Amino acid sequence: MKMLLAKNQGLIFRSFPKGCYISSICKQFSSSCNGSSEVDGKAVFTVDGVNKKFTGNNDGIRKGVDDVCCILERGPWGPTLENSLSAFGEKPLPELVIGVLKRLKDASAAVSYFRWAEKQTEQVHCPEAYNLLLMIMARSTKFDHLEHILEEMSLHGFGPSNNVSIELVANCVKSQKLREAFDIIQTMRKFKFRPAFSAYTILIGALSEVHEPDPMLILFHQMQELGYEVSVHLFTTLIRVFSREGRVDAALSLLDEMKSHSLDADIVLYNVCIDCFGKAGKVDMSWKFFHEMKTHGLMPDDVTYTSMMGVLCKANRLDEAVELFEQLEQIRKVPCAYAYNTMIMGYGSAGKFDEAYGLLERQKAKGSIPSVIAYNCILTCLGKKRRVEESLRIFEEMKRDAAPNLPTYNILIDMLCREGKLDAALKLQDEMERAGLFPNVLTVNIMIDRLCKAQKLDEACSIFEGLDSKVCTPNAITFSSLIDGLGKCGRVDDAYRQYEKMLDGGHVPGAIVYTSLIRSFFKCGRKEDGHKIYKEMVHAGCSPDLTLLNTYMDCVFKAGETEKGRALFRDIKGHGFIPDTRSYSILIHGLVKAGLANETYELFYAMKEQGCVLDIHAYNAVIDGFCKSGKVNKAYQLLEEMKVKGHPPTVVTYGSVIDGLAKIDRLDEAYMLFEEAKSNGIKLNVVVYSSLIDGFGKVGRIDEAYLIMEELMQKGLTPNVYTWNCLLDALVKTEEINEAFVCFQSMKDLKCSPNQITYSILINGLCRVRKFNKAFVFWQEMQKLGFKPNTITYTTMISGLAKAGNISEACGLFSRFKANGGIPDSASYNAMIEGLSSANKAMDAYSLFEETRMKGYNINTKTCVILLDALHKAECLEQAAIVGAVLKETAKSQHASRSS
């Protein structure tokens, strides 16, 4: 049984919130629990409702108890303490053991004494001693030895009394240790003990408060197995929790089970069913219960009508709610205040404020003064509709009927902060204090959260620092809002200091706080600190949620740590989560940015197989991945799928597909999609225009590229350096070098600074048209601006200088390029060999010839002829012979390839 429970605990329990209303439940069942009684002026435990007095020499026993307790109080159990007890010289009598156990409060000391006495007497303790030991465990909520003690009791043929089993559970409940309480009952059942009826009802009641239906149902069925009679009230408790959790089928099953027990539903159960099934979205079922109760002779009361009206209002069936309220008005001369409040909230939620005000006047006319709750309902609804001025007017009017309370001020302060009227919110806070109401933690949280979102961080920090801990103590939400606000504005060190204060104040940071800190540190470029925060979270024992893992993975990918990002995706399942649509979107986007777009296809189908429903972000990530991996047709299909599934493509979607089509020269399709996007009202950005300019330019359609650039500027967009580079590259490839320089000047006139690529394009273009000297001028200008030439620019410039006869500059550039780790290409070597040969440096040219051959590069026939001529002139006949042989071999291979 224990093994089974250990395996299934994760399914039965969630982590219980600390602030549950447990003490009230214990009081509810306190009539079933025996308390303590007085013996000799000292509180002692009672077992089975009987305060058993000592028989025989009571004074002697009492003195012995005092002496033993005095020894036990000296310190922790150990050999010294055992020797002191043994010094009495007599075996402890059962009455002495019982007396000592009645005095002890520490479970560990009690168990140690219990075992020592057992060893001394060599006899089994009596049932009362065992029950007293269990009672100490119950009162101290220390259960390390509980299972072993229960096992012994089972072997000895007796068990815990009803009062003990109640105390064990009740004290766990009071200490908010519901998991332990559940385990205690299961352990008792393991050893075939029968926990008391009240032990079950106390725990079921406590579990209902924290919405834990599964363990409740287990306990409920155990009660039936033990033959306990379950009541309508118990069924009602279970049905309420299951239906509130949205588990309607389980709730209906319990209703059928109740009927099979010949139990009739009372009005409380019907009201619960109407309210809970309605909140679960089963409005028609609520109506069924409403009408069914009448057929069973139960007349709906105010709670019934109010619940049903509330259900209808939340389901946007306001007309039916109004009709029901009118019925109530006919039955009751003055409906209850809750009915009025429900309808006022219903009208307000539907935006029918005139009807809500009219209902307030009708309520007054019937002699019922609207409560502060009624006005708070209206103010809440006005806030949702952002009708601030009207809210302030109603606030002034309400003062005639009801004094505003703290929630009233919180509603208004929240509303004003959302609208950015922070000064008005602060004035309202002052008015609240003059009215004798002081901000609670909710007020403070509203103010700090809204100020942080308005980036008024100094004001938020001022409110936080000015808190009087005696009046209002910040909670975890206060710290979370401040940490998040500071982090988003780049004040990460301040955010971390607040995190440290949070820890010092005894608050336990949750996943939200750690998510904020991780995101903020990565955003500021401090990825090592971001990793450190994650490690701190793990060390603190805080379990990450899926949002945190997704955020961390996104940050890691954006920081360029691709493999770490992959590992985090795998970790999601390790933490017990299933990757969601956002998880896959982040992974795909990260891999695409890392140049691994070819993995998109496999991930997309894994995503589909898992049942993920793609949202716009997911579609965009997958479409971009398909386009960058050459699967443009698949991307096009997904674009159409988006439209069918009600996800309108965004500028990112169109941009990805247009760029994908442009890169594979399907420019007419790209342009059609461009026009489609504009007709759908999509505001296209510079990136999309640049893709088309680049595409048209690469295939030599310069006129269309110019037209796209012109339209871009007419739309009020500013071309960026990438846009200009696309156009310049197109112009130099068609040898329109003069036009390229006109564009270059326009680029500078529009305050767009050229970059390394811009200069490389122009240098390459000038070399194409053999304007080598001008290319060298741009080369020098590029160097002065601090730009580092790329390999293509180096090789182009080297070739150009060599061909222009500037062989010394070419040689110097060639040497620097190789010294910096550059790898010259075949064109560079051929140009250098030709240039050196023409400059009468035949042996230098021959050295490069040999180097070129060793690297396996192709040597042009023309280069060989020029080198051969230079070697003959320099009378380097041996080297000339080798070059001649290479030239013959080249000629033969060319002839052979032409013949085949």
C-alpha positions, 0 to 999 in steps of 0.5 A, a space after each residue: 500500500 505504501 509503495 502504491 501511494 508513493 507512486 501515485 502521490 504526484 497524481 493525488 496532490 498538488 502543492 497546497 497553498 499556505 493561506 488556506 482556511 484550515 483552522 475554521 475546519 478544525 473548529 467545525 469538527 472540534 466536537 468530535 475531538 477530545 481536548 486536554 484536561 487538568 491533572 494536578 494543575 497541569 495539562 495532560 492528554 486524555 485518551 478515549 475521553 477518560 482521564 485515567 488517574 494513577 492507582 496505588 501510591 500516587 505520591 510516589 509515582 508523581 515524584 518519580 515522574 518529576 524526577 524522570 522529567 527533570 532528567 529528560 529536560 537536561 539535554 539531548 538523549 545520549 549515554 549520559 542521560 540513559 545512565 542517569 535514568 538507570 541510576 534509579 535502580 528499579 524497572 519503570 512501572 507502567 504508571 510511571 511511563 504513562 505519567 512521563 509520556 503525559 508530561 513530554 511534548 518533544 516527540 523525539 525525546 518521547 520515543 527515546 524514553 519509550 524505547 528505553 523503558 521497553 528495554 528496561 522492563 523487557 515487556 510490551 507497553 500497554 495500549 495507553 502508553 502507545 496512544 500517548 506516544 502517538 498523541 505527542 507526535 500529533 501535537 508536535 506534528 513529528 511523524 518520523 517514527 509513526 509508521 513503525 509505532 503503528 506496525 508494532 501496535 498492529 502486531 500486538 493486537 491493538 490500535 490507535 483510539 478514535 481520539 488519537 486518530 482524530 488528533 493526528 489528522 486535526 493537528 496536521 490540518 491546523 499546521 497546514 500539512 495536508 499531505 502528511 494528514 493524508 499519508 497518516 490515514 493511508 498508513 493506518 489503513 495499511 495496518 488494517 486500522 479504522 480511522 475515526 469518522 471525524 478524522 476523515 471528515 476533517 481532512 476532506 473538509 480541509 482538502 475542499 478548501 484547497 481544491 484537491 478533489 482526487 485525494 478527497 474522493 479516495 478518502 470518501 470511498 475508504 469511508 464507504 469501505 469501512 461502513 461509515 454512513 456518508 451524508 448529503 453534506 459530504 456529497 455536497 462538499 465533493 460535488 462542489 470541488 469537482 464541479 469548480 475544477 471543471 470536472 463535470 462528469 465526476 460531479 455528475 457521477 457523485 450525484 448518481 451515487 448519492 441517488 443510489 444511496 437513497 439520499 435526497 438532495 437538499 436546497 444547499 446541494 441544489 444551490 451548489 450545483 447551480 452555482 458550480 456547474 454554471 461557473 464550469 460553463 454548463 449553463 443549461 445544466 444549471 437551469 435543469 437543476 433550478 427547475 428540478 428542485 421545484 419538482 422535488 418540492 423545494 422552493 428556490 431561495 434567495 441564494 438559488 435565484 442569485 446563483 442562477 442570475 450570476 451564472 446567466 450574467 457570466 454566460 452573456 445571457 443577460 435577458 434571461 437573468 433580467 427575467 429571473 430577477 423580475 420573477 424574484 421581485 414578484 415573489 419577494 417584496 424586496 429582493 436581497 441585496 445580493 440579488 441587486 448586486 448580481 444584476 448590477 454587475 451583470 448590467 455593468 459587465 454588458 456595458 449597460 450602465 444606464 440600466 445599472 443606475 436605474 436598478 440602483 434607483 429602484 432598490 432605493 425606492 423599495 427602501 433598500 439602501 445600496 451597499 458599498 458592494 453594489 457601487 464597487 460592482 459598478 466601479 469595477 465594470 466602469 474600470 474595465 470599460 476605461 470610463 474614468 471620469 464616470 467612475 469618479 462621478 459615481 464615487 462622489 455619488 456613492 458617498 450619500 448611500 455608502 461609505 467607500 471602503 478599502 476595495 473601493 479606493 483600490 479599484 479607483 487607484 488601479 483605474 487611474 494608474 492604468 490610465 497614467 493618471 498617477 498624480 490623481 491616484 496619489 491624491 486619492 490615496 491621501 483622501 483614503 488616509 484622511 477617511 481613516 483607511 490605510 493602504 493595504 498590501 493590495 493598494 501598495 501592489 497596485 501602485 508599484 505595479 502600475 508605476 513600474 509599467 509606466 517606467 516611473 521607477 523612482 516613484 515606485 521605489 519611494 513608495 516601497 521604501 516608505 512602507 511602514 512594516 507595522 501597518 503594511 508589510 510587502 509580500 512576494 507580489 510586491 517584490 515581484 512587481 518591483 524586480 520585474 519593473 527594474 529589470 525591464 528598464 535595465 536596472 538589473 543591479 537594483 533588481 537583484 538587490 530587491 531580490 536579496 531583500 526579498 530573501 532577507 525578509 523571509 519571502 520565497 521567490 517563485 518562478 516569476 521572479 527568477 524569470 524576470 531576473 534571467 530575462 533582464 540579465 540576458 537582455 543587458 548582455 550579462 549572460 553569465 549572471 543570467 546563468 547564475 540566477 538559474 543555478 541559484 533557483 535550482 539550489 534554492 529548491 524552486 521548481 521552474 515552470 514552463 514559462 521560465 524554461 521557455 524564457 531561459 531557452 529563448 535568452 540562451 539562443 539569442 545569446 548564441 549558445 545554440 547547443 545550450 538552447 537544445 539542451 534546455 529544450 530537452 530539459 523541459 520533459 525532464 522537469 515533467 512538462 510537455 513542450 508547448 507551441 512557444 517551446 517549439 517556436 523558440 527552438 525553431 527560431 533559434 536554430 534558424 538564426 544559427 544557420 540550422 534551418 534544415 532542422 525545421 522540417 523534422 521539428 515541425 512534424 514533431 510539433 504536429 504529432 504532439 498536437 500543438 496548435 500553431 499560433 501566429 508566432 509558431 507559423 512565422 518561425 516555421 515558415 521562416 525556417 522552411 524559407 531559409 532551408 530552401 523549402 519555399 513551396 512548403 512555406 507557401 502552403 503554410 501561409 495559405 493554411 494560416 489564412 484558412 485557420 483564421 490566423 492573418 499573416 503578419 508582415 513577418 510572415 509575408 517578409 519571410 516568404 517574399 525573401 525566400 522566393 526572391 532568393 531562388 529567383 521566383 521574383 514575379 511570385 514574390 512581387 505578387 505576394 508583395 502586392 497581396 500584402 499591401 492590399 490586405 492592409 499590411 504595413 510593409 517594412 524596410 526588410 521586405 522592400 530590401 528583399 525585393 530590391 536584392 532579388 531584382 538586382 541579382 538578376 539584373 532587373 535594375 529598373 524594377 529594383 529602382 522602382 521598389 526603392 522609389 516606392 519605399 521612400 514614398 511610403 516614408 520609410 528610410 532605406 538602411 545600409 543593407 537596402 543601399 548595399 543591395 542596390 549598389 551590388 546590383 549596379 556594380 555587377 552590371 558595370 553601372 559604376 557611375 550610377 553606383 557612385 550616384 547611389 553612394 552619394 545619395 546614401 550619405 546625403 540621407 545620413 546612412 553611414 556606409 559599412 564594410 560591405 558597402 566599401 567592398 562592393 564599390 572596390 569590387 565594382 571599380 576593379 571590374 571596370 579596371 579602375 584600380 587606382 580609384 579602388 585603392 583610394 576607397 581601400 585606404 578610406 575604408 581602412 581609415 574608417 576602421 573597417 576590416 576588409 573581408 576575403 573577397 575585398 582583399 583578393 579583388 584588391 590584390 588582383 586589381 593592384 597587380 593588374 594595374 602594375 602597382 606590384 609593390 602595393 599588391 605584394 605588401 597587401 598579399 603578405 599582410 593578408 596571409 599574415 592575418 590568416 587570410 587564404 588567397 584564392 586562385 584568382 589572387 595567385 594568378 594575378 600576382 604571378 602575372 603582375 610580378 612577371 610583368 614587373 620583371 620579377 620572374 623568380 618571385 613570380 616563379 616562387 608563387 607559381 610553385 606555391 600555387 601548384 602545391 595548394 592545388 589551385 588552377 593556373 591559367 594558360 595566360 598566366 603560364 605564358 606570361 611567366 614563361 616569357 619573363 623567365 626566358 628574358 631573365 635567362 632562368 631556363 631551368 624554371 622556364 622548362 618546368 613552366 613549359 612542361 606544365 603549360 603542355 600538360 594543361 594544353 593536353 588536358 584541355 584538348 582531351 576535355 574538348 574531344 570527349 
